[in-house]
Amino acid sequence: MYEMTHHRIVAYNLLKEKLTTAPLLLFPDWAHPFTLYVDASMTGLGAALHQVQVIDGVRKEGPIVFISRQLKDSETRYGASQLECLCLVWALEKLHYYLDGSVFHVVTDCTALRSLLNMKTPNRHMLRWQIAIQEYRGNMTIIHRDGNIHKNADGLSRWALPNDPSNPAYDPEDKDDDRFPIMGIHVSTFKNEFFDSVREGYKQDKNTTILSELLLKDAKDAQLKNSLQDPWRKLYDEGRFSIFDGLIYFREKHNSVLVLADKESINTILHECHDSVYSGHLSEDRTLEKVADTAWWANWKQDTGEYCSSCDRCQKANKATGKRFGLLMKIEEPSKPWDVINMDWVTSLSPGGAASFNACLVIVDRYSKTPIFVPCFKDDSAMDTAILFWNRVMPRTGIPRIIISDRDPKFTSEFWTGLHSMLGKQFSFPTAYHPQTDGLAERMIQTLEDMIRRFCAYGLEFKDNDGYTHDWVSILPILELAYCTSIHSTTGKPPAILEKG
């Protein structure tokens, strides 16, 4: 027997009152803060805006507005955290006329939502939403509440109103699946005959034939997809292709261009993008830009480059830029030692010797390959270099007939040129744009640096078995002797034998 007690009667009357009367919505008071409850499920979004007001002398929290909607097709693939963030952004957008300029709290059962404003490495969705709610920074406080007591918006998200114009919170879809997605608009002056030839070209190419079948099918065919060649298969997996009116389009970023397969159509596009009056026979880079905005085919960059480089009119009309190259000047071969010499400097040395030399003058005989190493300073003037040559080189070698060097300021000075003129010497500069005429001295410098490095790798100092310390200046004479007594790879004999016999 069921007994109707006083408590059960009170509960029954309260339940009857709740089921037969709607909650009274409050009129918003912008002098007090709001509370926004948000929640999302796998089917919809829901939000409720509340406010604490004084009603009949008692402070009570009451609802101001309820909103909800179903998820769009693309949103059903979002994760739980993304859905909660989407719900907050959507609610702020729909209720901005209540919340703009007001202080309010956001109550959610998702802890990740609290870090939306300060997320360090957001993805593209989070970054877009993060920017959208920046205007509420400072006025909005996000509070977490456990899901078992978060009932205000929980029911709204699970019993969402249909996302159609009858819903006050209607949010139209971004796209209609029954319509072709327009990636970009390109104005074309081609006639219908050109597009007919493109469709015929699809039938003659294996990849475009398979691609057309795949794009026209509702379901994906893995076996048919695997028969595509690269790069067609990879681009198809990335969703780069669409078909409309029998024509295949290639999508890249915010642009969609026509896909070509036959050589005739490709040559037509290349002619229009390079040879026509509208294109102006411009450079390869400009032609690539025009082709990229007009059409796509496999290896289109390579084909465009070959087309521009083989353009007869461009080759005839283009003006050569830059200075003309000088004529090659053959170096006169020496007939005796120290008849023709090469000179250069090593300037990448640390200070060494009692005078702290920081450079080395290198002189090489072109006949015997014999070197002479003279320590010096990299800031030596033309007069200093002339004195070194007079004191350290000429007593051993005599006066050379030809001196070959690069165009160093030391050699181009008026004093150095005048000195050789008085001696009756021909001063030979290297051929313009061909500095390899001084290659003998350059190779000798590389060998000298290697030898010094092997002995002076640690602080540019070397200590022998007797405890004597030598730097690179002190070991230059013995290094010169070691080189002169070694067989040279060019002559097959030691330089000392060729020099002195």
C-alpha positions in Angstrom: 0.0 0.0 0.0 1.4 3.4 -1.1 1.2 6.1 1.6 0.9 9.8 0.6 2.9 11.5 3.3 3.3 15.3 3.7 6.8 15.3 2.1 5.7 13.3 -0.9 2.8 15.7 -1.5 5.1 18.7 -1.3 7.5 17.0 -3.8 4.7 16.1 -6.1 3.3 19.7 -6.2 6.8 21.1 -6.8 7.4 18.7 -9.7 4.0 19.6 -11.2 4.9 23.3 -10.9 8.3 22.8 -12.6 6.8 20.8 -15.4 3.9 23.2 -16.2 5.6 26.6 -15.8 8.6 27.9 -17.8 11.5 29.6 -16.0 11.2 33.4 -15.8 14.0 35.0 -17.8 15.6 38.0 -16.2 16.1 41.3 -17.8 19.9 42.0 -18.0 21.4 44.5 -15.6 24.7 45.8 -17.0 25.7 47.2 -13.6 26.3 43.6 -12.4 28.6 40.8 -13.8 27.2 38.0 -15.9 27.9 34.3 -15.7 28.1 32.3 -19.0 27.7 28.5 -18.8 29.0 26.7 -21.9 29.1 23.0 -22.8 29.6 20.9 -25.9 28.9 17.3 -26.8 29.5 15.2 -29.9 26.1 16.4 -31.4 25.7 20.0 -30.4 26.7 23.2 -28.5 24.9 24.8 -25.7 25.2 28.0 -23.6 23.3 29.7 -20.9 23.7 33.3 -19.7 22.9 33.9 -16.0 23.1 36.9 -13.7 22.7 37.3 -9.9 20.0 39.9 -9.2 17.9 40.9 -6.2 14.4 39.4 -6.5 11.8 40.0 -3.8 14.6 41.2 -1.5 16.7 38.1 -2.0 19.8 37.7 -4.2 19.1 35.0 -6.7 20.8 33.7 -9.8 18.5 33.5 -12.8 18.8 32.9 -16.5 18.8 35.6 -19.1 19.0 33.6 -22.3 19.5 30.0 -23.5 21.1 29.2 -26.9 22.0 25.9 -28.6 22.7 24.5 -32.0 23.7 21.2 -33.7 27.3 20.6 -34.9 28.2 21.2 -38.6 29.5 18.3 -40.6 33.1 19.5 -40.4 32.8 20.1 -36.6 31.9 16.5 -35.9 35.6 15.6 -36.5 36.8 17.9 -33.8 38.3 16.7 -30.5 36.7 17.3 -27.1 39.0 20.2 -26.3 38.4 21.8 -29.7 34.6 21.5 -29.3 34.7 23.2 -25.9 36.7 26.0 -27.3 34.4 26.3 -30.3 31.4 26.5 -28.0 32.9 29.4 -26.1 33.8 31.3 -29.2 30.4 30.7 -30.7 28.6 31.7 -27.5 30.6 35.0 -27.2 29.8 35.8 -30.9 26.1 35.2 -30.4 25.8 37.0 -27.0 28.2 39.8 -27.8 25.4 42.4 -27.3 25.1 41.3 -23.7 28.9 40.7 -23.0 30.6 43.5 -24.9 32.2 45.8 -22.3 30.8 43.8 -19.4 32.6 41.8 -16.7 31.6 38.1 -16.8 32.6 34.6 -15.7 32.7 31.6 -18.0 31.9 28.3 -16.3 33.0 25.1 -18.1 33.7 21.5 -17.3 36.8 21.5 -19.6 40.1 22.3 -18.0 41.8 22.9 -21.4 39.5 25.9 -22.0 41.2 27.8 -19.2 44.5 28.0 -21.2 42.9 29.2 -24.5 43.9 32.8 -24.1 47.5 32.0 -23.1 48.2 28.9 -25.3 51.9 28.9 -26.4 51.7 26.8 -29.6 48.1 26.7 -30.8 47.0 25.0 -34.0 45.3 26.8 -36.8 41.8 26.5 -35.2 42.9 27.5 -31.7 44.9 30.4 -33.1 41.9 31.8 -35.0 39.7 31.4 -31.9 42.4 32.9 -29.7 42.5 36.0 -31.9 38.6 36.2 -31.9 38.3 36.4 -28.1 41.2 38.8 -27.5 38.7 41.7 -27.1 37.3 40.1 -24.0 40.7 39.7 -22.3 40.6 41.4 -18.9 36.8 41.3 -18.6 36.5 37.5 -18.9 37.4 34.9 -16.2 37.2 31.2 -17.0 36.2 29.0 -14.1 36.3 25.1 -14.1 33.4 23.2 -12.6 33.1 19.4 -12.5 30.9 17.8 -15.1 28.5 16.1 -12.7 27.3 19.5 -11.3 27.6 21.4 -14.6 23.9 21.1 -15.6 23.1 24.6 -16.8 24.3 24.1 -20.4 24.8 20.4 -20.3 21.2 19.6 -21.4 21.2 22.3 -24.0 24.2 20.7 -25.8 22.7 17.2 -25.8 19.2 18.4 -26.9 20.4 21.0 -29.3 17.9 22.8 -31.6 18.3 22.1 -35.3 20.8 24.4 -37.0 18.3 26.0 -39.4 16.7 29.5 -39.7 14.0 28.6 -37.1 16.7 28.5 -34.4 17.5 32.0 -33.0 21.2 30.9 -32.7 21.3 29.7 -36.3 24.8 29.5 -37.7 24.8 28.7 -41.5 27.1 26.0 -42.9 30.3 27.2 -44.5 29.7 25.2 -47.6 27.0 23.2 -49.3 28.1 19.6 -50.2 25.8 19.7 -53.3 27.7 22.6 -54.8 31.2 22.7 -56.3 33.6 24.4 -53.9 35.0 27.6 -55.5 38.7 27.9 -54.6 39.2 31.0 -56.7 38.0 32.8 -59.8 40.1 33.0 -62.9 39.0 35.0 -65.9 39.9 33.0 -69.1 39.6 34.1 -72.7 39.9 30.5 -74.0 37.2 29.3 -76.3 35.0 26.2 -75.7 37.1 24.3 -78.3 40.1 24.5 -76.0 38.2 23.0 -73.1 36.8 20.3 -75.3 40.4 19.4 -76.4 41.4 19.3 -72.7 38.6 16.8 -72.0 39.7 14.7 -74.9 43.2 14.8 -73.6 42.1 13.3 -70.3 40.9 10.2 -72.2 44.4 9.7 -73.7 46.2 9.9 -70.4 46.1 7.1 -67.9 46.4 9.2 -64.7 43.7 11.7 -65.6 41.4 8.9 -66.7 41.7 7.1 -63.4 41.5 10.5 -61.5 38.2 11.3 -63.2 36.7 8.0 -62.2 37.9 8.5 -58.6 36.5 12.0 -58.3 33.1 11.0 -59.7 32.7 8.1 -57.3 31.0 8.7 -54.0 33.2 6.1 -52.1 36.9 5.9 -52.3 38.4 3.0 -54.3 41.8 2.0 -52.8 42.6 -0.3 -55.7 41.9 2.3 -58.3 43.8 4.9 -56.3 46.9 2.7 -56.1 47.0 2.5 -59.9 47.8 6.3 -60.0 51.4 7.2 -60.6 53.4 9.8 -58.6 52.9 12.6 -58.0 49.2 12.1 -58.9 48.6 9.6 -56.1 50.2 11.7 -53.4 48.3 14.9 -54.5 45.0 12.9 -54.6 45.6 11.7 -51.0 46.1 15.4 -50.0 42.7 16.3 -51.6 44.3 18.6 -54.2 41.9 17.7 -57.1 38.3 18.5 -57.8 36.1 17.8 -60.9 33.5 20.0 -62.3 31.8 19.9 -65.7 34.2 17.2 -66.9 37.3 19.3 -66.1 39.8 18.5 -63.3 41.0 21.3 -61.2 44.1 21.4 -59.0 43.9 23.3 -55.7 46.9 25.0 -54.0 46.4 27.4 -51.1 43.6 29.7 -52.2 43.9 29.1 -56.0 42.3 26.5 -58.2 43.6 26.0 -61.8 42.9 23.7 -64.7 44.7 20.3 -65.0 46.2 19.5 -68.4 47.3 16.2 -69.8 47.9 16.4 -73.6 51.0 18.1 -75.1 48.9 20.3 -77.4 47.0 22.0 -74.5 50.2 22.4 -72.6 51.9 24.2 -75.5 48.9 26.4 -75.9 49.2 27.5 -72.2 52.9 28.0 -72.5 52.4 30.1 -75.6 49.8 32.3 -73.9 51.9 32.7 -70.8 55.1 33.6 -72.6 54.8 34.4 -76.3 51.6 36.4 -76.4 51.5 40.1 -76.4 49.8 40.0 -73.0 52.7 38.1 -71.6 55.5 40.1 -73.2 58.2 37.4 -73.6 59.2 38.0 -70.0 61.7 36.0 -68.0 61.3 32.5 -66.8 60.3 33.6 -63.3 57.5 35.8 -64.6 56.3 33.0 -67.0 56.2 30.5 -64.1 54.0 32.9 -62.1 51.6 33.2 -65.0 51.5 29.4 -65.6 50.9 28.8 -61.9 47.8 31.0 -62.0 46.5 29.4 -65.2 47.0 25.6 -65.3 48.8 22.6 -63.8 50.3 19.5 -65.1 53.0 17.1 -63.9 56.5 18.6 -64.2 55.1 21.9 -65.2 58.0 23.9 -63.8 60.6 21.9 -65.7 58.6 22.2 -69.0 58.2 25.9 -68.5 61.9 26.4 -67.9 62.8 24.4 -71.0 60.2 26.4 -73.1 61.7 29.7 -72.0 65.3 28.7 -72.5 64.5 27.4 -76.0 62.5 30.5 -77.1 64.3 31.7 -80.3 63.0 35.2 -80.1 64.2 35.7 -76.5 67.6 34.3 -77.3 68.0 36.8 -80.2 66.6 39.8 -78.5 67.9 39.6 -75.0 70.7 41.9 -74.2 73.7 40.6 -72.4 74.3 42.2 -69.0 77.6 42.6 -67.2 81.1 43.5 -68.4 82.6 41.6 -71.3 85.2 39.1 -70.5 88.8 39.8 -71.4 90.8 37.7 -73.8 92.8 34.9 -72.3 96.5 35.7 -72.1 98.8 32.7 -72.2 101.6 32.8 -69.6 105.0 32.7 -71.1 106.8 29.6 -70.1 110.2 30.2 -68.4 113.4 28.9 -70.0 115.6 29.1 -66.8 115.3 29.3 -63.0 113.9 32.6 -61.6 113.1 33.9 -65.1 109.3 34.1 -64.3 108.1 34.2 -60.7 104.7 34.3 -58.9 104.2 36.5 -55.8 101.4 36.5 -53.2 100.8 37.0 -49.4 99.6 34.8 -46.5 97.8 37.2 -44.2 95.9 34.8 -41.9 98.8 34.2 -39.5 99.1 35.0 -35.8 101.9 37.3 -34.6 105.2 35.5 -34.5 108.9 36.2 -34.1 110.6 38.9 -32.2 109.0 41.6 -34.4 105.5 40.0 -34.2 105.2 39.4 -37.9 101.6 38.6 -39.0 102.0 37.9 -42.7 104.3 36.0 -45.1 105.5 37.0 -48.6 105.5 34.0 -50.8 107.6 33.9 -54.0 107.6 30.9 -56.3 109.8 30.2 -59.3 107.7 28.9 -62.2 110.6 26.9 -63.7 111.8 24.9 -60.7 108.8 25.4 -58.3 111.3 26.6 -55.7 109.6 28.8 -53.0 110.9 31.7 -50.9 109.1 32.5 -47.6 109.7 36.0 -46.2 107.9 37.1 -43.0 106.4 40.5 -43.1 103.4 42.6 -42.0 100.1 42.6 -43.7 100.0 46.4 -43.5 103.3 46.8 -45.3 103.3 49.6 -47.9 104.6 49.3 -51.4 108.0 50.8 -50.3 108.3 48.2 -47.5 107.5 45.4 -50.0 110.1 46.7 -52.5 112.7 46.8 -49.7 111.9 43.2 -48.7 112.2 42.1 -52.3 115.5 44.0 -52.8 117.1 42.6 -49.6 115.8 39.1 -49.3 115.0 37.9 -52.8 117.1 39.7 -55.4 120.5 38.6 -53.9 119.4 35.0 -54.4 117.5 35.1 -57.6 118.7 38.1 -59.5 116.2 40.3 -61.3 113.3 38.2 -62.7 112.1 39.0 -66.2 108.4 38.7 -65.4 106.6 38.9 -62.1 103.0 37.6 -61.9 100.7 38.6 -59.1 97.1 39.5 -58.4 95.9 43.1 -58.5 97.0 43.8 -54.9 97.2 47.5 -53.8 100.9 46.9 -53.1 101.6 46.1 -56.7 99.4 48.7 -58.2 101.0 51.6 -56.4 102.9 54.1 -58.6 106.1 53.5 -56.7 106.1 49.7 -57.3 105.2 50.1 -61.0 107.8 52.9 -61.4 110.5 50.8 -59.7 110.1 48.0 -62.2 109.9 50.4 -65.1 113.3 51.8 -64.1 114.7 48.2 -63.9 113.3 47.6 -67.4 111.0 44.8 -66.1 107.6 43.9 -67.6 104.9 43.9 -64.9 102.3 41.3 -65.9 98.9 41.5 -64.3 96.5 38.5 -64.5 93.9 38.3 -67.2 90.6 40.1 -66.2 88.2 37.7 -64.5 90.8 34.9 -64.5 92.6 35.1 -61.2 93.8 31.5 -61.7 96.8 32.9 -63.6 98.3 33.3 -60.1 97.4 29.7 -59.2 101.0 28.7 -58.6 101.4 31.1 -55.7 97.9 30.3 -54.4 98.7 26.6 -54.3 102.0 27.2 -52.6 100.2 29.3 -50.0 97.9 26.4 -49.2 100.8 24.1 -48.8 102.7 26.5 -46.6 99.6 27.0 -44.4 99.2 23.2 -44.1 102.9 22.8 -43.0 102.7 25.5 -40.4 99.4 24.1 -39.1 100.9 20.7 -38.6 103.8 22.0 -36.5 102.1 25.0 -34.8 98.6 23.8 -34.2 98.7 24.5 -30.5 99.1 28.3 -30.0 101.3 28.6 -33.1 104.3 27.3 -31.2 106.6 24.2 -31.6 109.0 22.8 -29.1 111.6 20.3 -30.3 113.3 17.4 -28.3 115.9 19.7 -26.8 113.2 22.0 -25.3 113.7 24.9 -27.7 110.5 26.8 -28.6 109.9 27.9 -32.2 107.0 29.8 -33.7 106.1 29.9 -37.4 108.7 32.6 -38.2 111.5 30.5 -36.8 110.6 27.3 -38.7 110.1 29.1 -42.1 113.7 28.3 -43.3 113.5 24.6 -42.5 110.0 24.3 -44.1 111.4 26.0 -47.2 114.3 23.4 -47.2 111.9 20.5 -46.7 109.8 21.6 -49.6 112.8 22.2 -51.9 114.2 18.7 -51.3 110.9 16.9 -51.9 109.8 15.6 -55.3 107.3 18.0 -57.0 104.2 16.3 -58.5 104.4 18.5 -61.7 108.1 18.1 -62.6 108.7 14.8 -60.9 112.0 16.2 -59.4 112.9 18.1 -56.3 112.9 21.9 -56.9 116.5 22.2 -55.5 117.7 19.9 -58.3 116.0 21.9 -61.0 117.2 25.2 -59.5 120.9 24.4 -58.9 121.4 21.2 -60.9 
